[in-house]
Amino acid sequence: MGRLFWKIFLSFWLTLLLIISGVIWGTTLYLQHSDAFQAKDLRSRFVDRHVNSLSQVIEYSGAEAVTSMLNPSHRHPRARHQEFFILDEYGDELLGRNFDIDEPNITQHASVISPDGEYFRILSKQNMRPPPTALTLLPRPFRQSPAIFAMWLGIALLLSGFVCFWLALSITRPIRSLQQASKRLAAGELDTRVAHAMGNRRDEIADLGQDFNLMAERLQSLLVHQKQLLSDVSHELRSPLARLKVALGLAQKHPSNAIAGELKRIDLESNRLDDLIRQVLTLSRLDAGSVYRRDDYLDAAELLESIIQDCNYEMNGSRKRVVLQADTSGIIEANADLLRRALENVIRNAVRYTPDATDVMVTVQADANQPQQLVLRICDQGPGVPAQKINQLFEPFVRLSSARDRDSGGYGLGLAIAKRAVAFHNGTIRAWNQVSGGLCMEIILPTQTLSD
């Protein structure tokens, strides 16, 4: 806290000194310029009135009456910078004061004759007042007693130091808690949170603490999912590899003309293993933000029709069927392989769970609120998904059954790849259970307008 305290303290006093210096400088300039005009006008009027008064006293009462007005003890407060002199016909000043009549600040105003017939001249001398300075702007007790000024300065330093210390402490305490929490998080304590360290604060530092908590929760979730992913991948890879080893062992025990079944099994498991690795790599690349090019322009209805034809061909002999209802279509800027795989994964997932002798309905229509968006819905007539697992459908290796064999529905990667592929195309995907039964998947994709 020491460095922050001194930064705040010195910044406070530097700012204060700059403000005080600016105010003093500006006020001094103002007083100097305004005094030159205002004081001159006031002095001129004061001199005129005083000269007029002296002239009348001399004219009606004589020289003796006017001497009391010239006495410094009876001088008007405004006359401290202006002295008046009365010279008789011989050039002598009535009070006997000596001055040089040729001085530039001596002004002759009037000549007056007394009732006795004596001739007098009235002159004035302007005493130049010093211009205001920074010291004259200080309160009088500070100018008269440096000890008082030092005392007040000490009090100001003490109070400002206390305020700056409290301010630095209020800032550094939560920041120090954030610093310690970040070190614990870096050391692997993923459950570290700083909400308790923020107290009842309602400022930007409290917002920073909330953001830290969100970051820590996200990191913890990502690392937990990563560990689960590695565990699931290792489990899924271990099963086909184990079967391959068994098949190879059996093939080695039989004569060469009797191992056709084992070799066929090896080929099947190898294909499954290759498919799993391909899906894992696709998912990993999408999660890592690998760059896929979107340089294909696909007609959505045509793409769905091609996928559905392949599915129906593969289900030849089964009573399941995929039906397309396309009210409209649109051109999608896409990566053809990635988008086809995403749509195919969703449709094949619906085919897997829909009962025999039922249809999977695929509809295409324009978004009522956004004309430049296309809404694709794939609905089956299967058992649906438990409500608490709807949000988990698009996570890797998530299955509806606790059994981990392929009969429960693939490896659990198809919908995870579909969600990330749709997001790559600036679209969204969501799922819900139909009231009449079955699961619906809705995919919204932006369309493009191609110019001629």
Phi, psi and omega in degrees: 000339185303312182295318179294321178300312182292326176297314180294315183297310181292323178295321179298311183287326176297316178297317180297317180294321178296320178296313180298316180298318179295319179295315180296316181297313180295319180294320179298314178299319180296314181295320181296318182283320181290327180295326181296332181261309184293313182295325179296318179293316179297318181295321181297316179293321179296318181296317180298315180295318182293319179296320179297319179296315179298319181297316181293320179296316180295317185294326185254335186240345178097180187289326183295326182288332185275345183295328179295328178289336180272349182296128181302332181290336179257015184287142177293144181305328181285349184269011182290340176253012181217120178251144180244140180232144176235119181255137176276186185292346178263359179088010179271142179275138187301322181268001178077020180278141181263136176200160181266115183292346181268002178299146183291338182266013176264129181234131176266130188252312186206161173239132187226146177248130182281170177300336179277357179089010179278148184258127180230148175243139179253124179234161176222152179234126180268119175273118184293124177272140181293146179293150179295143179236180180298325181291324181291343178277346178287151174303150184302320179299326179289324180288327185276332184225103176301333180295319178296319178298317179296322180296313180294324177296319178296318178297318180297318179296319181295312181294316179295324177296320178295316180296315180295324178296316179296319179295315179296321179295318181294335179274316187283332183299308178291328178294321177296322176297320177296321179296314179294321179295320179295324177293319178294322178295319178294334179279357176107001178276084188288345179271012181291132177223157183236016182299321181293333182282343181279339180064225180257023181295147177225053182226190183295330179292321175297321176297322177296321177296319177297318177296324177297317179298318178297319179296316181296319179296319179294316178298317179298317180296317181296318181290323177296316178294324179295317178297318179295322179296315179297321178296316181293319179298316180297322178293315181294323179287329182293324183295307179295327178294321177296319179293325176298317179296319178297315180297319178295320177298318178294322180295326180288337181273344183256158175297162185298332182275002183239015183253014182299318181295318180293321178294323177296321178294320178299318179296319180297313181292326177296319178296319178296318179296320178296319179295319179297314181297321179298317180292319179297319179294319178299314179298317181297319180293321179293319178294325182280355179076028178299147186279120170250142180275135174250078182241016177251144177242110189246140171279122187299316182295319179294319179297315179296321179297320179296316180296317182294322177300318178296317181296315180295325178295317180292334180267017179302124184100344176264156181269004174281155180205145175253126184244131180255131173234102183251103176285336180206183177208179180193159180268129182244128173280115193210168163268111190304313183294319183291316181291320178298318181296320180297311180294322180294322178298317181293316181293316180294326176296319177294319179296324183296325187259348179285141182291166175298152178064028176233165181249146168262119184266125177244117182243148178231126178207160179282149177289128182295329183267332182233098183300335181273017178235145181247134182252120177249129178236132177238112185238130176252180180240032182278197184284353183080192184230137174306138186303325183286349182252001181302315183288349181263357185300327187263013175268148182297139174063023176272130179230157179281338181253148178285342178291146185249027176266166184292341179296340179280357175118071174066205182263354182080025180250342187300311182288329176296318177294320181299315181298316182289325178292320178295318177297325177298329179267021178061032179245182179227156177220141178211165183225151174204159178272135176285151178296322181279357180110148181100165183249139176244137173246130179243125179242126178246124183232141176284143178254165182243148173255115183271127178274155181289000000 
